[in-house]
Amino acid sequence: MLLYYIIALIIIAFDQLTKWNIVKTMELGESITVIQDFFYITSHRNSGAAWGILEGKMLFFYIVTVIVVIGVVYYMQKHAKNDKLLAVALSFILGGAIGNFIDRLFRQEVVDFFNFYIFNYNFPIFNIADSALTVGVILVIIATILDERKKGKTTK
């Protein structure tokens, strides 16, 4: 199981390093074109969740994050020992949750910087932790589907 906690730590470190770099090298609102009309690095802050919902509700985010972290660690220890995909998924969720928690705790806001325009839609700006959370959730869904299929084959 140690490997999966190391994966979470790598995600946290990469997330915090990239956010530190954005804060130190870019002005708030500054944008660097990576791919014209598609991908930009934009210095942005968010005191809420995705799409700015629950803006300024830090106590809520602290409580939810602590519950999520405890739940993920419990689930990793109890249920993911024999399922590598689930363990990787949970390590991504753990790393992402802690990455954004660190921002909320020390900055009272989350540093975001990946800015995509998809078919002229300005997708909400996000960061490494958000990406890890998204990938983790998708992997949990895949692991769950595969587990259900495996259970279905053994009962037939």
Phi, psi and omega in degrees: 000337182303321180305320184287329174288328175294319176302314179299317179297321177296317178298314179300313182297314180296318178300309183292323178296315180293320179294317178301317180297318179297313182298320185280333188248349183232146172282150177302128181091346179294144183226137177244126179285126174258308174227112184311132178064015179221307187225128179226152168261114185234126179284114186221151175235147182222121178262012178233211177253199180307140181061019177074013180291151180057037181302132176080004182270059186299317181301318177302313181294323177299311183296312181298317182295317178299317178297315180297314181299314178299315180297317181294315179298315178301312183295322177299314182290324187271319191240344187259004183298326183252012181228097185298319180297315178296319179297318177296315179303312181292327177293324176294316179297316179299312179298317180294317180297315180290323178303311179287329177298319178301316178300311182297322181291315186262337182246347186063019178195163180254135177275121177242154182204341176282119185234111181246141170250115183245112184051051180067006175265124178279095181298143179307136182293139185220184184222186180297316181300316178299318179298316180298318178300315181297312179298318179301315180295318178298318179293325175298317178298315179297315179299321179294315178298315180296320178296318179295321178294320179295318177297321179297323180288328182281340180269350182274000000 
